[in-house]
């Protein structure tokens, strides 16, 4: 990467992480805090307040991403950060569950995830964009892990309303970062690897393999939100832990989950065993949900199943985007990711509301029965998935003088190239190449010398 590309990548990853921080920091403490507010007569309302953020995100992130193609990336990011900050301050000042829900809705309306990735594409060359996107992925995973530990501690020292205030202030500071740190793109244009092309939506939505993955990310995050309507109360009632001490449980299980994830991912990618690793992780997740349903009266059994849950969760969070990239058509990767992210946001909303309603009417056992059924359904779907090809995506910038059909045939004939899409409008060639046997130097040399 050039210095400019690195600055843009790190800066945008930081902004992306900040938005995730606003969601994840309150996750382990939200339910216990919300029940103290006026009007929180049942957990259904608490679940609605928690999940409303995800619903608005699901409805707005794709439209705002496409709008930024027309009006400019930074304008939408500024508006999104202001909305997120405003929602945070509303939530911080809320003394009843209705106002807290309003704050969460306003927070969610700052749905700029797709805009951030589009701006990153404007500021990076095709050849380094995958690495730039990986920085954003790393920032999300790190933020989630850190938030589960920091959330209870911050809630103890500054309160949950203080956490909302903190995220609001950080969002305002991020405005300065966008202005002073993030470079202005020379021009903004549509990029098939990051943007949503409505013309390609039917192809993506009809793809059975992508449907499995979209259901998977929906189920994974629905179960996560339902769990966190329940787990904080279970830790307090069975372990006698004050909510400020919950980090003592989350820290070891999150760290263990992270370190045990790494060898599993390496094995799956290097040995072309990604399906086996993926299905095993879903099976482990299913076991963890069923185990927690049967062990809600034992503190140490809850901790054990939480540890297994986080191992499975981290593996699935890392492998799902990789599978999307391998399976999606080369010229519709951005569209597939957009649908995937929307399914994730709907999962956040659905899981929180379902978890709250089930807790109110059927208690913790009802919640974990729901999450167990979700994971079991996903497991059965995953068993029949086609093993993904051992490929990875590559992009190359092209000049303006070439015949697209001829170039496609020539690139497809090179060793290790399995799929080629040449898009003259974007001056780019999208390739899927073998992970272990492709001649990178030959492809680059061919493009440089010929086009």
ABEGO torsion letter per residue (X at the ends): XBAAAAAAAAAAAAAAAAAAAAAAAAAAAAAAAAAABBGBABAAAAAAAAAAAAAAAAAAAAAAAAAAAAAEAAAAAAAAAAAAAAAAAAAAABABAAAAAAAAAAAAABBAAAAAAAAAAAABBAAAAAAAAAAAAAAAAAAAAAAAAAAAAAAAAAEAAAAAAAAAAAAAAAAAAAAAABBBBABBBBBAAABBBAAAAAAAAABAAAAAAAAAAAAAAAAAAAAAAAAAAAAAAAAGBBAAAAAAAAAAAAAAAAAAAAAAAAAAAAAGAAAAAAAAAAAAAAAAAAAAAAAAABAAAAAAAAAAAAAAAAAAAAAAAAAAAAABBAAAAAAAAAAAAAAAAAAAAAAAAAAAAAAAAAEAAAAAAAAAAAAAAAAAAAAABBBBBBBBBBBBBBBABBBAAAAAAAAAABBGBABBBBBAAAGBBBBBBBAABBBAAAAAAAAAAAX
